[in-house]
Amino acid sequence: MHPHLAGAGNVTMQHIARLAAKTLTCLRHHPFNLEAGTMLQQGLVVFAKNKKRVSAFYKQALGLEVQESDSSHDLLRGHGYEVVVHTIPRKYAAGISISKPPQSRDETPFKPSFVVPSLAAVRMAAASTGGYLKPVEGSWRFRGHVVLDGWDPEGNIVQFKQAE
């Protein structure tokens, strides 16, 4: 029995409705993905010169939905992930040059890693949005996954893992 109902005696539908309303209110303020029914387990904030293009990459590669969008950021969610793509302010963005195609930023000290249902789908998303996924011959196996690195349209290194 739910702790809020323990010892409640006669529980009416009104009691249950109030408890459900309180629970939903709590969930709105909690990092919970109601569609998938799971807690968000990974989060990433990416600062981007071209927010639209970088958001499209993560949206397509990870199968995310846009939850919020304004001129400063896009909030993408789904499958236990939350990705915020934040626009780099113009005064800083002016000093950043992104080559075409983008070169990987190998010097960065970290690399986000995402489990995906299909590396082939990630490859298609990368190709359509200006990102890149290394050839399958460059993949390796680790802890029951086929692992492959790539980068987003601005060269930020990302690792993708598909279960074997």
MOTA-V464796 format. One record per backbone hydrogen bond with DSSP energy under -0.5 kcal/mol. NH is the residue of the N-H (numbers start at 1). CO is the residue of the C=O. If there is no record, write none. Layout:
BEGIN
nh: (NH & NH)
co: (CO & CO)
END
This chain:
BEGIN
nh: (5 & 6 & 8 & 11 & 12 & 16 & 17 & 18 & 19 & 20 & 21 & 22 & 23 & 24 & 25 & 26 & 27 & 28 & 29 & 29 & 30 & 32 & 32 & 33 & 34 & 37 & 38 & 40 & 41 & 42 & 44 & 46 & 48 & 48 & 51 & 54 & 55 & 56 & 57 & 58 & 59 & 60 & 61 & 62 & 63 & 64 & 65 & 67 & 67 & 68 & 70 & 74 & 75 & 76 & 76 & 77 & 78 & 81 & 82 & 83 & 84 & 85 & 85 & 86 & 86 & 87 & 88 & 92 & 93 & 94 & 95 & 96 & 99 & 105 & 106 & 108 & 112 & 114 & 116 & 122 & 123 & 124 & 125 & 126 & 127 & 128 & 129 & 130 & 131 & 132 & 134 & 138 & 139 & 140 & 142 & 145 & 146 & 147 & 147 & 148 & 150 & 151 & 152 & 155 & 158 & 159 & 160 & 161 & 162 & 164)
co: (2 & 2 & 5 & 9 & 10 & 12 & 13 & 14 & 15 & 16 & 17 & 18 & 19 & 20 & 21 & 22 & 23 & 24 & 25 & 26 & 27 & 27 & 30 & 38 & 32 & 33 & 33 & 31 & 80 & 80 & 82 & 84 & 46 & 86 & 49 & 50 & 51 & 52 & 53 & 54 & 55 & 56 & 57 & 58 & 59 & 59 & 77 & 65 & 75 & 75 & 73 & 85 & 68 & 74 & 83 & 65 & 81 & 78 & 42 & 76 & 44 & 74 & 83 & 46 & 84 & 72 & 48 & 89 & 89 & 90 & 92 & 93 & 97 & 155 & 104 & 105 & 157 & 159 & 161 & 118 & 119 & 120 & 121 & 122 & 123 & 124 & 125 & 126 & 126 & 151 & 149 & 135 & 136 & 147 & 145 & 142 & 162 & 140 & 145 & 160 & 158 & 132 & 156 & 152 & 150 & 112 & 148 & 114 & 146 & 144)
END
